[in-house]
Amino acid sequence: NYAPANYNLGKVLHVMGKPREAREYYKKAVEENSYFVEAIFNLAHLETELGFYDDSIKNYGKFIELQPKLDKAYLGLGRAFIGAKENVKAIEAFKKAIELNPSSLSSNISLATTYLSEGNFDDSILIFNRILERFPKIAGIHKNLGLIYYQHKQNPQKALHHFKESLKLEENQPQANQIYAIISELEGTK
């Protein structure tokens, strides 16, 4: 019945690859001390990992009540909403995370990819370009922009530019062969 001991045992079990057992000890720690923010946060994170999205959302909500200024809590909440297939709520959570920490790469990428999955290509492009302003050497961002311009915006010049940049930055990426094929197709239509 000692919250810190339960919390520490949960952390050890999590690191050992026993997430279900870890969850039980995190829950015990929170039951013993409902203000134990580290335990609440780790429990919420682990519940997302295990697919207990509703529980995760509830625990991130508890954490945010106690620590409303931590961007990582809103990022985690957004990811839990994605798991629960509540993309509109996820977008709001990611926006709050970015409001608290505009330079968070994870929050910006999560927002852009959620916009993309919702078919909101213009906002996705806007966020991806904002990321590239700060981090111009991320191959995956260029690849995503290439795909948007190729599949949804019918802008072969921009698609070609981003696909080439992606391959220049990461020549052996998993989808390299597909990207080379698209580049050949686009160059053939010039």
C-alpha positions as CSV (number, residue, x, y, z in Angstrom):
1,N,0.0,0.0,0.0
2,Y,3.0,2.3,-0.5
3,A,2.4,4.3,-3.7
4,P,6.1,5.0,-4.6
5,A,7.0,1.3,-4.3
6,N,4.0,0.3,-6.5
7,Y,5.0,3.0,-9.0
8,N,8.7,1.8,-9.1
9,L,7.7,-1.8,-9.5
10,G,5.4,-0.7,-12.4
11,K,8.4,1.1,-14.0
12,V,10.6,-2.0,-13.6
13,L,8.0,-4.3,-15.1
14,H,7.4,-1.9,-18.0
15,V,11.1,-1.9,-18.8
16,M,11.2,-5.7,-18.5
17,G,8.6,-5.9,-21.2
18,K,5.7,-6.8,-18.9
19,P,3.3,-4.0,-19.6
20,R,0.1,-5.6,-18.3
21,E,1.7,-6.3,-14.9
22,A,3.2,-2.8,-14.9
23,R,-0.3,-1.3,-15.5
24,E,-1.6,-3.0,-12.4
25,Y,1.1,-1.6,-10.2
26,Y,0.7,1.9,-11.7
27,K,-3.0,1.6,-10.9
28,K,-2.2,0.6,-7.3
29,A,0.1,3.6,-7.0
30,V,-2.6,6.0,-8.3
31,E,-5.2,4.4,-6.0
32,E,-3.0,5.0,-3.0
33,N,-2.1,8.6,-4.0
34,S,-4.5,10.2,-6.5
35,Y,-2.0,13.2,-6.9
36,F,0.9,11.0,-7.9
37,V,1.4,12.7,-11.3
38,E,4.2,10.5,-12.5
39,A,2.2,7.4,-11.9
40,I,-0.9,8.9,-13.6
41,F,1.2,9.9,-16.6
42,N,2.9,6.5,-16.9
43,L,-0.4,4.7,-16.5
44,A,-2.0,6.8,-19.2
45,H,0.9,6.3,-21.6
46,L,1.0,2.5,-20.9
47,E,-2.8,2.3,-21.4
48,T,-2.4,3.8,-24.9
49,E,0.4,1.3,-25.6
50,L,-1.9,-1.6,-24.6
51,G,-5.0,-0.3,-26.4
52,F,-7.0,0.8,-23.4
53,Y,-7.8,4.1,-25.0
54,D,-10.8,5.2,-22.9
55,D,-8.8,4.5,-19.7
56,S,-5.8,6.4,-21.2
57,I,-8.0,9.4,-22.1
58,K,-9.4,9.4,-18.6
59,N,-6.0,9.3,-17.0
60,Y,-4.5,11.9,-19.3
61,G,-7.4,14.1,-18.3
62,K,-6.6,13.5,-14.6
63,F,-3.0,14.4,-15.2
64,I,-3.9,17.5,-17.1
65,E,-6.1,18.7,-14.3
66,L,-3.0,18.5,-12.0
67,Q,-0.4,19.6,-14.5
68,P,-2.1,21.7,-17.3
69,K,1.1,23.1,-18.8
70,L,2.9,20.0,-19.9
71,D,2.8,19.7,-23.7
72,K,3.6,15.9,-23.6
73,A,0.4,15.2,-21.7
74,Y,-1.6,16.8,-24.6
75,L,0.5,14.9,-27.1
76,G,-0.3,11.6,-25.2
77,L,-3.9,12.5,-25.0
78,G,-4.0,13.2,-28.7
79,R,-2.5,9.8,-29.4
80,A,-5.0,8.1,-27.2
81,F,-7.8,9.9,-29.1
82,I,-6.3,8.6,-32.3
83,G,-6.4,5.1,-30.9
84,A,-10.1,5.7,-29.9
85,K,-10.8,6.9,-33.5
86,E,-11.6,10.4,-32.3
87,N,-9.5,12.4,-34.7
88,V,-11.2,15.7,-34.2
89,K,-10.5,15.6,-30.4
90,A,-6.9,14.4,-31.3
91,I,-6.4,17.5,-33.4
92,E,-7.5,19.8,-30.6
93,A,-5.1,18.0,-28.2
94,F,-2.2,18.2,-30.6
95,K,-2.9,22.0,-31.1
96,K,-2.8,22.5,-27.4
97,A,0.5,20.6,-27.2
98,I,1.9,22.9,-29.9
99,E,0.5,26.0,-28.2
100,L,2.5,25.0,-25.1
101,N,5.6,24.0,-27.0
102,P,5.6,25.2,-30.6
103,S,9.0,23.5,-31.4
104,S,7.7,20.0,-30.4
105,L,8.5,17.9,-33.5
106,S,6.3,15.0,-32.3
107,S,3.3,17.2,-31.7
108,N,3.7,18.9,-35.1
109,I,4.1,15.6,-37.0
110,S,1.1,14.1,-35.1
111,L,-1.0,17.1,-36.1
112,A,0.0,17.0,-39.7
113,T,-0.5,13.3,-40.1
114,T,-3.9,13.5,-38.4
115,Y,-4.9,16.3,-40.8
116,L,-3.7,14.0,-43.6
117,S,-5.7,11.1,-42.4
118,E,-8.8,13.3,-42.2
119,G,-8.3,14.5,-45.8
120,N,-7.4,18.0,-44.8
121,F,-4.5,18.3,-47.2
122,D,-4.1,22.1,-47.0
123,D,-3.6,22.1,-43.3
124,S,-1.4,19.1,-43.5
125,I,0.8,20.8,-46.1
126,L,1.0,23.9,-43.9
127,I,2.2,22.0,-40.8
128,F,4.6,19.8,-42.8
129,N,6.1,23.0,-44.3
130,R,6.4,24.6,-40.9
131,I,8.3,21.5,-39.7
132,L,10.7,21.8,-42.7
133,E,11.4,25.4,-41.8
134,R,12.9,24.2,-38.5
135,F,14.0,20.7,-39.5
136,P,14.8,20.7,-43.3
137,K,16.5,17.3,-43.3
138,I,13.7,14.9,-42.4
139,A,13.2,12.6,-45.3
140,G,9.8,11.4,-44.1
141,I,8.3,14.9,-44.2
142,H,9.5,15.4,-47.8
143,K,8.0,11.9,-48.7
144,N,4.7,12.8,-47.2
145,L,4.6,16.2,-49.0
146,G,5.5,14.4,-52.2
147,L,2.6,11.9,-51.7
148,I,0.2,14.7,-51.0
149,Y,1.2,16.7,-54.1
150,Y,1.3,13.5,-56.2
151,Q,-2.0,11.9,-55.1
152,H,-4.2,14.7,-54.0
153,K,-3.0,18.0,-55.3
154,Q,-2.0,16.9,-58.8
155,N,1.1,19.1,-58.7
156,P,3.9,17.1,-60.3
157,Q,6.6,19.7,-59.9
158,K,6.2,19.9,-56.1
159,A,5.8,16.1,-55.8
160,L,9.0,15.6,-57.8
161,H,10.9,18.1,-55.7
162,H,9.8,16.5,-52.4
163,F,10.4,12.9,-53.6
164,K,13.9,13.8,-54.7
165,E,14.7,15.6,-51.5
166,S,13.4,12.6,-49.5
167,L,15.7,10.2,-51.4
168,K,18.6,12.6,-51.2
169,L,18.3,12.6,-47.4
170,E,17.6,8.9,-47.0
171,E,18.5,6.9,-50.1
172,N,17.7,3.5,-48.6
173,Q,14.4,4.2,-46.9
174,P,11.8,1.4,-46.9
175,Q,9.7,2.8,-49.8
176,A,12.6,3.9,-51.9
177,N,11.8,1.7,-54.9
178,Q,8.2,3.0,-55.0
179,I,9.5,6.6,-54.8
180,Y,12.0,6.0,-57.6
181,A,9.1,4.5,-59.7
182,I,7.0,7.6,-59.1
183,I,9.9,9.9,-60.0
184,S,10.4,8.0,-63.3
185,E,6.7,8.3,-64.0
186,L,6.7,12.1,-63.2
187,E,9.8,12.7,-65.2
188,G,8.4,10.8,-68.2
189,T,5.3,13.1,-68.3
190,K,7.3,16.3,-68.5
